[in-house]
Amino acid sequence: MIDQSIFENKTASYYTLGCKLNFAETSAIGRQLLHSGVTRARKGQQADICVINTCSVTELADKKGRQAIRKVIQENPAAFIVVTGCYAQLKPEEIAGIDGVDLVLGAEQKLDVVKYLDDLKKKDKGEVITSKTHRIRSFVPSVSANDRTRYFLKVQDGCDYFCSFCTIPHARGRSRNGSIASLVRQAEQVVQEGGNEIVLTGVNIGDFGHTTKESFFDLIKALDDVEGIERYRISSIEPNLLSDEIIDFVGASKRFAPHFHMPLQAGSNAVLRLMKRRYDTALFQHKTEKIKKILPHAFIGVDVIVGVRGETDDYFAQSKAFIQSLDISQLHVFTYSERPGTQALEIDHVVDPKTKHVRSKALLDLSEEKLLHFYASQKGTIRKVLFEHTKRGNKMHGFTENYVKLYADYDPLLVNKVSDVVVGGYDEDEMAMKAVF
């Protein structure tokens, strides 16, 4: 039994690297500590407890994690340092060896952090508490709000896909989820807190339902009936799990935004097979065409990885040409990073760093071209924008339901409110379209 008195008059700071799911989980950790009496440290204040939630999607992510840990320790030399997240699950001893780290928690333990804070005394070497990934079965719900008025609701965790380039199943365990009833209750709580927009997050959200014998389609239907939420966004969903039924539903939905994000990863079928993806380019093209047929104004974001093992010049040329042919809005371009323990290391033909850079630049240029084309197609249309809290100079920013970024002169009365506006012209300095009232 933890002595709750150790938390009296204590403060904590939180640091999150990586995906939206991590942000939702850090928020859940913060609420757990708050319920135990630990308040959030003020900006610039040295905290008593520091929690760092890490990412490990690439080698660069690991490096950023180490840098963040050392920076936090330097700024809070007397604090009890807790490190968790994917990097902590995959390489706990490496993190425990960093001078100043006190506790390393794995994927199974991180959302029960109070249980492991027995005395808050600094340690000579970090203590490691993790579980074998294949034994991770628990699902802990989490929802976070950020200063952009948007809430992130974790609906699913883990992945059963084991793509050849990816360590996520090893870092987060097998696919699991909360119940629809519990997630609806969390959405209703967001309404009580004044939230207007919820992003559904997870590792492989289209795979929702393994734990509860439900389905992702059932989930979005139930959430659509929650009164008070202006709109939901579906975060990244595998194209083979984005059924035509789901697309049709979003097209007729009261609250689900015309905004889709799908990982393509490669526009070459040969590379998709090397990656052990569960679709081909024909299926991906069908999904984009189906979305545009039902929702011509929909925003479609796409993830792509360049420079994976086996990606020859010809395969990359095929990939770029395929992406060019798609009616999509933006690319998220990632440079392949070799990860220990992945099957991709067995593939011949290693792409050199210079070639990776050239390919990344080519796709980033294509992405900018696609985005500006999509923005131009929206000029003059009437859209609903949700303005965010953040003030930059005398300007405020927000996104339309179809994810067009807009700006306007700052007006506190418009923050966290959905307003009808006309989409004006693009401003390069603001990197957004003008909201015309």
Beta strands, then each sheet from edge to edge (+ up, - down):
strand 1: 11-16
strand 2: 39-40
strand 3: 49-54
strand 4: 80-85
strand 5: 103-105
strand 6: 127-129
strand 7: 143-145
strand 8: 150-154
strand 9: 156-157
strand 10: 176-177
strand 11: 197-201
strand 12: 231-234
strand 13: 259-265
strand 14: 299-306
strand 15: 330-335
strand 16: 382-392
strand 17: 395-400
strand 18: 405-409
strand 19: 418-427
strand 20: 432-436
sheet 1: 2+ 1+ 3+ 4+ 5+ 6+
sheet 2: 7+ 8- 11- 12-
sheet 3: 9+ 10-
sheet 4: 13+ 14+ 15+
sheet 5: 16+ 17- 18+ 20+ 19- 16+
end
